[in-house]
Amino acid sequence: MAEELEFAPFMQSSVGAALSSTVPDGPALISPQLTLVGPDQEVTVRPPLGDLRMLGPEGVIGIDTRRVVRVDPPAGLQDAEPNYMACIEFDAPELPWLFTPARPDGDKLRPWLVLAALETAGHPLQSGRTLPFVDVDTAALPSLGQSWQWAHVQRPAGRSEPLISRLLCPLRLKSDTDYTACVVPAFQGGVVAGLTGGLTEAEPHGDAWWPGQGAVRLPVYYSWPFRTGAPVDFEQLATAVVPLSPDESALLAGRTVDITEPWLYDEPLASDGPPGTRQTITVQGALQLVDTPTEEAGTALVDFAERVAVYIDRGREDVVAPPLYGGHPAVRDRIDDREEGWIEELNLGPETRIAASLGTGWVRDNQEWLMARAWDQIGAVRDANRLRNRTAFCAEVSGSVHRRNVQTLAPDETLGFAAPVRDRVRTDSGLPLKTEVTVSPAPNELVAPVLRRLLRRRGPLARHAGLDGESYARRTLSGELLPPLPTALVTRPTQPEPTEGEDAHELNATVNNAVRTTGELRDAERIRLLSAMAPSALANGFDTQASAITALLDRPATTLAVAPEPEEEPLTGATRLFRALSVADPANLVGDVSPAFAERPPDTVMTLTEPDTALAPDVSMTDDPATHILEFGVPVAADGMRDRLAQALDPGRLLSDRLGSRIAVLSEDAYTLPEAPGEPIMAAPDFTAPMALALQKDAPDWFLPGSATIPDDRAVLLQANAPFIASFMVGVNDEMNREMRWREYPTDLRGSPFTHFWPRPDGAPDVPPVHSWAREQGLGAQLALDAGEVDVLLIRGRLVRRYPNLIVAAVPASAVSESENLAEGTWQHPKMVLTLDERTVAYTFVLDEDIHDWWFVLAENSYRMRFGFDIPVPPPPPPPPYQHWSDLTWQVPEGGFADLSVMPDVPAKEHAPDRWNAATVAMVSLQRPFRVLMSARKLIGEP
């Protein structure tokens, strides 16, 4: 910090520098003169009334508080370090010396303002006429003769601005004491003006107080309160932090659990020792010591695994048995001895079952709150499930009616039943009923209301003429009964020739235009008919003819100006061609289609009639229906038409489509719509709360076993216990799913409401959904990101309580060995900071190299510039020799005032300054941020 700043002892205006006296004990007089230079002589002119007098402190009744840019300690702070001096900064660099009634004496100049830190008890601020004032004994005030030491100007090194001025109070503060910092005048003229509010001639330039004077009353220009804390600073607390001793580390080695009789009324577990020997294991928590050995599988653990597998298998029957953790997400109901994976590791070991049971216990303890939050998240799903239930009910009822009353109808009755919706109902051919009848041999009126009334079974026509409506429908649809047609449905296209003639060219143009328009309309109608015939032929078994017709439509479809919607499929297939061409503007279907008929002649499989040619009256479709499709239409089997219509009118499908239009899934990852309407949408709430904090709050001895026994001023390096974390998260999710099922929450017991263990700033999950875990991998491999590879530096004691914003970073070994500045660019800062209590903080890292080779830095946060001295170490032992200016200690007791009017002995690693002034005092009293370096090997406990 010192290399980046420059200090100056004062800054005074040109008027102040012109004062005649260097001692501020008389009037501030200026003797200006003007020298006139002519060709032959020089004339000096002086003011006619003698010397001019500068306005001094006696003319000041306040300062603009907007000029104050910073105070230290901050106003209201309750634990300020007593070894630092109070200070105030102004953005006007000349303000502390602006009204000083003297010019500099060398490089020393007394300011007209002084900062005093007064104990709040006994020195209350009182309201005055102009300014508030305080009554104080001069023994509690700094010496005015030495005030030049404690005011200076600061600017960034090598730059002309910004400039600030600063006042320091040289008082060594008492610990645990309330103070009020006050900016007061240093001269008597300022005191009188501040108390009376006007100019005065009474001792205008005398000092505001002098030693031994007793009580004085001083106006206060600016003030703020603060309180000091314990008589220690960051340096003392940081150096007091040491690694755990071996005996202290042993208390963090895990919790001892007796597993001799894990089940009541059952035989004890097998033992390697004599009968009656107690079987114990050591169970680690979510955090554990680095290099903690794994528990060896002894006879008792093998016996435990065998028994718990048997008990879980019995749970498939009506027997109360231990839970199979993770069984529902993994779709397992038993333990398979032939497999090895996370579910076997979780359920066959007492350590992992304990971790999972901790998760289930936490859910039981907080079940009401959790379920309330779960119901809050499920509102839209509940509404959707109600709608699905109603739809399923309606589909079942209407489906029964449909099966009894619609599927049993005869073909002609089915046509009559569907006639009112002939334009909308589509069969599996993709054509509306009306269109499918239009391109069939049957008359278009077959589905018209008028003909349906005439053909009804008990109508007058049926009774008197003996007309059978069902027979009529079957025969006309199949082509057995053909109505008299003047021309065929589709004829061969021709190219009209223009009318020749020169005399009547206007008439020729009109005729040619009419002929061309007529041809274009015929072509458009021809394309529409062909586009409907293709899917109808395909649905009725005429695949060859459907392919030939589709080939004719390739060119009109590819030149179609109407583009499909982005989400639609490409224009392929007979049905897709029909849908595109049927809605196209006729203007987009113009053009000569003769080349298509020439390139792919349909008359190879179907009869193609010339235009304007009457059909022979003896032509029939009974001998070869496929060849007459272009003439009479596509023959339709009446029974097939009935079946297709019954399927199209099925209310279940229609209700499902309606349901799909009313329910939209915003995230397919969160919800999946079942195919059957009667099946509810299964969901799981999403709780983003980090479970590490919940575990630490409710079961701190399982978060870090033995954490309560850690003494103050200790640091230890820990690492995450990945199998414990994964087991705990499975237990939490399993119990939450069971609780939701009990409360009739729409869940299939496979969801993962909890996926966050660590309090990550980015909110990323630490655990993927349990149902997606790889079955063959172990528990530790299931965690996402680096949740199981977290390294933790745990610090307990006064340091983190007093300095919660200290800087903690991991430093690679190369930076420690190669750079005196520890290569700050290589530092790794914590991923997360967990405050376990007011005296214990865990700093989490993810270090990509061997953790044993890392170092850790505890650094003071340097966002504030502070001035002061170290607290002296009481003898014995004798204090070490000074190495730097920052090692200087207070030479006065608490409540005394520092005096640096004489330069102290130069420390061993510092150079003697050229001058000794206020700038030098600022340089030597500036407290640089302190930091301490700790080895990971020492924190782990290695020698």
N, C-alpha and C positions, 0 to 999 in steps of 0.2 A: 504494500500500500504506500510506503514512504517513497518508493521510487517513482510513483505515479503522481505525486503531489509536490507542490512548492508552497512554502510559507513566506510571508513578509511580516516584519515586526509591526507595521502600521501603514495607514494610508491617510494622508491629509490633503486638504484642498490647497490651492495656491495662496488663498487668503491666509489660511492658518500658517503656512510656511513663511509668510512675510511678517509674522509677529516679531516684535523686537526682543521678547524675553523667552528664555528657555525654562523658567521657573513659573509655574501657574499660581503665584501668590499675589499677583497684582492685576491691574486692569489690562485687558488685551488690546494693546495699542499697535497701530500700524503707522509708519512714517513714509507715506508714498511721496515721490518726487518725479517731476517731469523735466527732462533735459531737452532744450531746443538748440539745435545745431544750425548755425548760419555760415555764410562764406568766411566771416572774419572772427566769430566768437561763438561761445556756448553759453546758454542761459539756463539756470536751474530754477524751476518753479515748484514751490511747496504750497500745501493747503493754507489758506489765509487764517484759519482758526486753529492751526496746530495739527497734532497727530489725530488720526481717526481711530475710533474705538469699535472693535468687532463685537457682534452680538454673541454672548456666551450662554452658559446654562441658565442664567437668570431669566432668559426669555423663553424657556421651554416649559410647557405644562403638559407634555405627553408625547408619546411616540406612536407612529402608525403601526398597529399590530400586524398589518399585512406584510410588513417587512420581515417578520419572523418566519423563517423557513423550517427550522427544526429545533427541538429541545431534547436534551438527554440528561437523566432518564426520561422516557416518555411520560407525559402527564397521566397520573393515575396508576403507574406501575407499582406493584406491591412487593416486589422482591429484587430491587435494584442492588447490584453489587456495590458494597461500600468502599471498595478500593478504587473506583472510578470517580472522576470529578464531574460535577454537574456542569453543563454548558448550554449555551444558546447561540444560534446562528442567525445572521441577517443577510438578506440579499443585497443590501446597500453596503459596499465594502468600506466606505469611509465613515459610516454612522458612529462607531464607538469613539472616534476622535474629532467629529465634526465641530463640536463646541468646546473643545479643549482650549483654554486661554493661554496657550504657549506653543512655541515651535519645538521641534525635536531637539533633544540634547544628544547629539551623535545619532545613534540608531535606537534611541529609547524615547518613548512618548507615552505619558499617562493618558488613559481614556477618561472621558467625562462620565462614563457609565461603568458600574461595577455590578457583578453578579454575586449575590450572597445567598447561601443555603441556610435557612433558619429552621430550627426545630419547631414543628407546628405547635407543640405544647408550650404555652407561655408566650407565643408570638402570633396572635390572631391578626388577620388583616381587618382593618377598620375602615369604614366609609369616611371619606374626607370631602372637603369643599370642591376640590378639583380632581384629585387622585386619591385612591385608597392609600392608607399609610399603615406603618407598623412601628411599634415601640420596641426597641431592642437595645441590649447592652453592647457597648463597643467591643467587649471581649468576644462576642459571637460574630464579629465582622472582620473581614480580611484587612490587612494593612494597606492603606492607600499609597504609601510610599513605594510599595512593591507591586502596585497594580499594573505597571507596564509589562510585567512578565506574563500576565494572564489574558492578553488580548492580542489577536493576530489576524492576518488576512491569508486566505487559502485560494489556490487556483490549480487546475490540472497542469502537470508538467508539460512545458513546451507550448502552452496555449495561453492566450491573453484573457480568455473568459471561459466559463463563468467565474466570477469573483464572489467570494462570500467573506464576511467577517465573523469572528467568533469570540465570545467571552467565556472564560473558564472561572470556576470557583475553586480555589486551592484548598478547600476544607477537606480533611479526611473524615468521611461520613461515619457515623456510628451505625452499628448493625441493629436491625429490627427497630428502626426509628422512623417516625413520620416527619417529613420535611416539606417546607414550602420554599421553592427557589424564587428569588425576587431580584428584579433589575432595578437598581436604585441609583440616584445621582451621586457623583464623587465630590462635588463642590457645593459649598454652602449656598451659592446663588441658585442652584438647581433645587436645593431643599426648600428654600423660601418660596420660590416660584411654584413648586409642586404643591405646597401646603396652602398658599394664599391665592394663587392663580393670577399673579401680576408681577411686573418688573419691580425690582427693589434695589436700593443702594446699600443695604446693610450687609457689610462684609461679603460682597458679591463673589469674591474669588477665593475665599478661604476654603479649607477642606471641610467636607461634610461631617467628619468626625476625626478624632485623634486618640491615640492610645490612652487608656485610663480616664477617659472622659465620663464614663458611666452610661446611663440610659440616654438614648437619642430617639427622636421621631423622624422617620424617613418616609417620603412619598415613594410609592411603588409604581413604576411604569408598566411592568409586566410580571406575571407570576404564574406558577403551576405547582401542583402538589405531587408527591411521590413518596414511596416508603422503601426503605432498605431491607434486605434480607439477611441471611446468615453471612458471617464474615469469611466467605470463600468465593472464589471466582472459577471460571471455566478451567483455567490451567491447573488449579489445585484439584478440582474434582476429576478432571480427565486423567491426570497422573495417578490418582488414587484408585482407578479402576484396574483390577488385576484379574488374571484367570482363576478359575476354581482350583482349589487344592485337590489332591487325589481323594481325600476323605469326603470333601464336599461333592466331587463328581460322582462318587459312589452312590449318593442319595438320588441321583438322576438316572440310575441304571435300569429303572423299570419297577413295576409293582409285582410283588410276590403273591401268587394265587395258589391256593390249595385245591387240587383237583382229585384228591383221594376218592371222594364219594360225590361225583357230579350229579347223580340221580338218587332221589330219596327212595328208600326201601330196595335198593339194588346193591349188588356186591361191589366192594371197592375195586378200583382199577388194579390191574396186574402191576407188580412192583419188581424192580431189580434187586431190592434189598430184602431183608427178612420180613415176615408177615407183620402187619401193623405199622410199617414205615409210612410216614406221611409223604405224599407225592405233591411237589410244588413246582411251579414253572414261573418264569419271569416274563411278564407281559409288558411290552413297550406301548407308549402312547402315540399320538399323531406326530409328535416330535421326539427324537431320540438322539443320544450322543453319537457323534461320528464314529464309524468303525465299530458299532455295537455288534457283537457276535450273535448269530442266529441260534435259536433254541434247538438243541439236538433232539431227534425223535427217539425217545426212549421207549421202554416197554409200556409205560403208562399211556403215552400218547398214541401208540399203535392200538392198544386196547380201546382207548377212547374213540378212535376213528372207526373201528369195527362196530362198536356198540351204537354209535350215533347213526351209522348207515342203516343198521337194522331197525332202530327206532323210527327213523324217517320213513322207511319202507312200510312199517306198520301204520303210519299215518295215512296211507292211501285207503285204509279201511276206516271203520268207525271207532278209531282209537286216538286218544289225545297223545300227540307225539311232538318232539321238538320241531320247530319250523324249518322248512327247506328254504333258506334264504336265496333269493334270486330265482326260485323255481318257475314262477309265472312268466317273468320276462324271457327266460331261456326255454320255456315250454318243456319243463322237466318236472316229474313228480317223484323221482327217486334218484339215488346216487348210484352211478354205474361204476363198479370197481374196475372195469376194463378201460375206463377213460381217465385222462388227467387234464385238468383245466381249472379255470377260475372257480367254477361252482363246487368242485371237489375240494379245492384249497380252502374255500370259504367255509364250507359246512363240516369238514372233517377235523379242523383244528380248533382247540379251545381258545387260542389267542384271537383268531379272526371271528369266531362266534361271539366272543365278548365284545369286540368292536361293533359287530352288527347289532348286538342287543343294546348297546349304548344308543345307537340310532333309533331303534324302535322305542326305547324308553323316552327319548326326547320327544318323539311324536306323540306318545300317550300323554305326556305332561302338558303338551301344548295343543291338543287335538281340537279344542273348541275354537281357539283363535285361528288355527290352520284351516279348519273347515269353513269358517266364515270367509276367509280370504279366497278359498277355493270356489265357493259358491259365487263370490263377486266376479270371478273370472269366467264363469260358465254360462252367463245369462243368455247369450245368443244361441249356444248349443242346446240349452234346455228348450227354448222356443222352437228350434229346428226339430228336436226330437218329438215334441208335442205334435208338430205338423206332420212328421213322418208317421206317428202312431195313428193320427186321424186318417191319413192317406191309406195306410195299410188296412184300416177298418173299412173304409169306403171301397177299396179295391177288392177286399174279400166279399163284401155284400154284393157289389155290382158285378163281380166276376161270377158269382153264383147265379144271379139273374141272367147274365149273358149266356152262361152255359145252358140254362133251361129254356130260354125264350128266343135266343138269336141263333145259336149254333144248330138248333133243331129245325130251322126254317128250310123250306125248299128253295132252289135257286131263284125262281121268279119272286118268291116272297122276300128273299134277301135283297133282291134288286129294288123291290118296292120299299122295303124298310130303309135302305140307304139312299133312295132317290132324293129326299130333301137336302142331303149334304153331298150330292153328286159332284159339286165343284170343289169340295174340300177334302173328302176322304180319299186317301191314296192307299193302294194295295202294295204288295211287295214288288210289283212291277215298277213302281215309282211314278205311275200315271194316276191322275185323278180318274174317278169312276166315269165321269162324263167323257173324258178324252179317250179312255180305253174302249168305251162303246162306240165312239165316233169312228175310230180306226178299225172297227170290227165289221163283219157283214150285216149286223143287226141295224135296224133304223135308229137314228139318233134319239127318237122319241121313246125308245124303250125304257129310259129312266126318267121320262117326263111325267109330271103328275096327271096330265090328261089321259095318256095311254094307260097309265097304271090304274086309273079309275075304271077304264073300259075293260081292262083285263082282270079285274079282281074276280075271285072265284064265285062269289055269290051276287055278282052284278047282273043287270038285265041282259047284257050282251052274252055273258057266259051261260045264263039260263035259257035264253031263247035260241041262240045260235049254236050252242054246244061247244063254245070256244074254250079250249084248255090253255090257260095262261102259262102254265109251266112248260107245256109242250112248245108253245110259241116261243118262249124265251130260249129254250134249248136249241130249237131248230134255226132260229135267226142268228144266234150267237155263233153257232158252228158253221153257218153258211149253207145248211141243207135247204133252208127256205130263204130265197133271195128276193128282195124287192126289185121292181123294175127300175133300172138305172139307165139314164141316157148315155152317160160316159163313165169311164173308170175313175177311181179315186186319184190315181197318180198316172200320168201319161208321159210320153217321151217329150222332153223339152225341145223346142225348135228355135232357130235364129231368125227373127223377122227381117224381111228385106225392105229397105226404104223405097218409097214410091218415087218413080222417075218422072221427070217433066220439068220444062224450063219456063213455060208461060205461067203456070200457076204455082210458082215456087212457094208462095205463102201458104197456100192450101196444102201443098205437099209437106211443108214443115209441120203444120198442125196435125196432119194425119200421121206422119212419122212419130211425132211425140206421143200421140194417143196409143199407137201400136206399141211403142217402147214401154209406155207406162203399163199397158195391159200385160205385156210379157214379164215385166218386173213383179207385178202383183201375183201372176201365176207362179213365178219362181219362188216368191216368198211363201205362198200357200203350199207349194210343193215341198219346200224344205221343212215347213212346220209339220205337214202330214208324215213325211219320212222320219222326222225326229221322234214322233209319237209311235210310229209303227215299229221302230227298232226295239224299244224295251218291251212292247207288247208281244212281239214275235219271240223275244228271248224268254219271256215269262211263260209262253204257251208251247214251248218246245221246238220252235223253228229257229234253231241256232244258226244254220247256214244262211237263211234269208236275213236274219238279224245282222250278221257280219257283213253281208253285201250291202244292206241299207246303211249301216254305220260307215262303210268305206265311202259312200257317196257324200256323206256329210263332213268328211275331214276338211275339205277346203273351206266351206262356209264357216266352220267352227274356228279354224285357224285365222281367218280374216275378220272375225267378229270384233267389233269396236268396243263392246262392253266387256271390261275386265272383271274377273271374279274377285270376291273379297279376299284379303290376304290370308285369312284363316281357313278358307275353303280349299278343297282338294283340287288338283288340276283337272281340266276338262277332258277326262277319259271315261270311256264306258258309255253305253247307250243311255242310261238314266241321266248321267251328267250332261250329255249332249242335249237331251230333251230339255232339261231345266235351263240350260243357257240359251238355247235357241228360242224357247217358248216365250221368254220375257224380253227378247231383243226387239229393238225398234225395227219395223219393216224397212226403214231406210238403210239399215246396216246389212240387210239380207239381199240387196240388189246385186245384179250382175248375172252374167251368163253361166248357168250351171250345166250347159251342154258338155263342156270338156270333162266334167266329172262322170257323166253317163258314158262318154266315149272311152275314157281311160279305164273305168271299172263298170262295164255293162252289166246291169242287174238281170238282163233277160237270159243270162246263162242259167239262172236258177228260178226265175219268175217271169211270167208273161208281162211284157211291157207294151201297152196299147199306144197307137199314134194319137195325137191330140185331135179333139173334135170328131171322134169316131164312136158311133153307137155300139154298144155291146150286143152280141148275138143273144137272142132270147133263150136259146137252148143251152147256154153256157152254165155249167154247174161246178160247185166246189167239192162235191162228194167224191169224185174220182181221184183228184190230186189237189188237196186244198192249198199246199204250199206254193204251187205255181201261180195261183190266182190272188195272191196277197195284194199285189199292187192294183189289181182291178177292183176287188170287192172289200178288201180289208183282211185283218188277221183273224182267223178262226179262233174262237174262245170256247174252251170246255166249260160248260155251265157249272159243273160241280167244283171245278177249280176256281172259277170266279166266286162261287159261294164261299169256299174256304178262305180265299184271300180277303174277301170282304169281312167275313167273321173275325179274321185275325186283325184286320185294320180297325174294326170297331171294338176291339177288346178294351174295356175300360181300364184294366190294370196297366196296360202300356201307356194309355193316355194320361192316367193319373200320375204315373212315374215321370212322364215328360213335364207335366205341370209342376210336380214337386221339384224337379230339377231347375225349373225356371225361377222358383221362389227361394231356393237355397243356393248361396254362392260361397265357395270355400276360398278364403283369401290366402291361406297357406296350406299347401298340400303336405308339408312336413309336419304340421301340427294336427291336422284332422284328415281323415279319410272317410269318404261317403260309402257306406255299405251298398251293395247292389240291391238287396231287398228293402223295400220301404219300411217294413216292420222292424228291421234291425236298427237300434239306436246308434247315433254317432258317438264313438268312444273318444274321450278327451282326458287330458291330464292338465292340472294347473301348472303354472311356471313360477316357482319361487326363486328369486334371484339372491336371496339373503345368503351370505357366506356361512356355511355350516361350521367353519373353524371357530368363528366368534361365538356361535351358539354352544359348541362343545367346550370352549374355554370358559364360558360364563357358568354353565351348569355343571360341568365336570372337569375342573381345572387339573385335577390329578390324573386324568386320562388324556388331557391335551399334552401335558408334559409332566409325567410322574415325578414327584418330589419338588415341583416348582416353588412351593411355599417354604422350602428349607434353604433356598439360595440366600446367602448373606448379602448385605448391601455392598456396593462398590465391587461387583463381580461381573465378569463377562465370560460367556461360554459359547462355543460353536456347536450347533445342532444340525440335524438333517431330517427331512420329511420321511415318515414311515409309510411308504406307498401302499403295502398290503392293508395296514390299519385304515388308511383313508378310504380305500376302495371298499373295504368291508363295512365301514361306518355308513358310507353313502348307499350301499345296497340295503342295509337295515333301515335307513330313513325312508327310502323309496318303497320298500316292501310294506312297512307298517302304514305308511300314508295311503298306499293303494288299498290295503285291507280296510282301513278306516273309511275311505271313500265308498267302497263297496257296501259296508255296513250302513252308511248314510244314504244309500241309493243314488250315489253319484254315478254318472254314466262312464264307467271305466271298465276295461277288460283286464285290469290288474297288471298290465305290462308297461304302463307309462312310467316316466321318470320325472316327477315334479321337481326334484332337487338335483341340480347339476353343477352347483357352485360350492366349492369348499373354501378356497382362499378368497380374500376380499380384493380381487384384482381391480385396479383402476379402470381398465377397459371393459370390465364386465364379462369377459370371455369365460365360458364354462370350463370346469376342470374335469368333468366326467361326461363322456358321451352317453346317450340313452342306453340303459342297461340291456335292453333287448338287442342292441347292435354289437355287444361285446363279442369278441372272437372266442369261441368256446374252448379252443385248445390252448389258449394263452393263460398265463397266471394273472393274479390280481394286480400286481404292480404294473403290468404292461397295459392295463385297461384305461389308465388315466390319460386324459387329453393334455395336449401341449406339454408343459414341463411340471405338472402338478406334483409328480412324485419325485422330482429332482431338485426340490427347493433346499437351499442351504440357509440357515438362520443364525444370525448373530444376536444373541440374547444379552441385554445389558440391564442390570438391576442396580438401583441405588440413587444417590443424590444427583448424579449427573443428568439423567434423563428427566428427573423431576424438576430440576432447576432450569434445564436447557432442553425443552422438548423439541426445539427446532435445530438441534445440532446436526452437523453434516456427518453422515456415515457413508463410507464407500469402500469397495473392495479394490485392491491394487495388485496387479500381477507382479510376480517376483522380478521380472525384467525391468519394470519401472522403478522399483526400489533400488536396484543395483546400478542402474545406468543414469539416473537423473536425480539431482539434489532436490528438484521441485516435485519429485514423484510423478512426473509426466501426467498432469491432471487430465489430459485428453484420453488416457487409457483407463481412467477410473470407471468402475461400474457401480452405479447407484442402486439402491434397493428397488426391487420390483413392487414391494408392498411394505408397509410399516404397520405392525399390529401392536396396539397399546393394550397390554394385558392388565395393567393397573397403573396407578399414578407413578409408581416407582420401577415398573418393569416394561420394557419395550423390546419387541422382536423385529429385527430388520432382515427381510428375506431377500435372497439373491438366487440367481441361477448361474453358476459358474461353470464354464465349458471345459475347464482344465481340472487337474488334480487339485482338490481343495487344500491339500496340505501345503501347496506352494504359494498360496495367496497371503496377502497382508491386508489389514483393515485399518482405515484411517478414521479417527474421531477428530473432527475439526470444528472450530468455533465458527458459527455463522457470522460473516463479516458484513452484514447489511447495514450496520451502524458504525460510525467512527466514534471512538471513545478515547479519552485521555485519562491518565492516572498512573499508579505505580503498584507493584506487587505488594502483597501483605507479607511483612517480614516473618520468617520462621523463628519461633522462640527458641532460645538456646536451652540445653545443647541440642544438636551439634552446632558448630559455628557455621554461618551462612557461606555458601560457596562464592568464589570471586565472580564478579560481574563479567559476562561475556558480551552482552549487547545492552544498548540503552534500554530496551524493554525489560531488562532484568532489574532495573532500579526499584528499590523498595521505599516505602514510606519511612521517613526519619522522624516522624512526629506521632504521638499517640492519637487515638480516636478523638475527634473534636479539635485537633490542632490544625494549623495552616502550614502548607508547604512553602519553602523559601528557596528559590533557585536563582537568587540574585548573583551568586557565585557559581561558576561551572564546577560540577562534581568531578571526581576522578573519572578519566576516560576508560570505559570498559576495554577488555583485552582485544576484542574483535572489531572495535570501532575506531574511527579516525577522529582526532580532535577538531572541532569546528573552528573556522577562521574567526568568527565573531560569536559573542554571547549576547543574545537579545531575545525578544519575544518569539521570533521565528524559530530559534534554536530550542527554546523551552518547549514549543509545540512539537518539534521533531523528537526530542528525547522523552516526552511524556505521552506521545502517541502509542497506544497499545495495539500491536499487530495481532491479527487473529492467531490463536494458538491451535496446534494440532498434535496428536500423538499417534504413533504407528504401533500396531500390535500384530504379531505373527500368528498365522492360523495354527501352526504347530503348537505354539504355547497355549492357545485357546482350546485346542483339542486335548492337551494334557501330555504331549510328547516332551521328552527332555530336550 
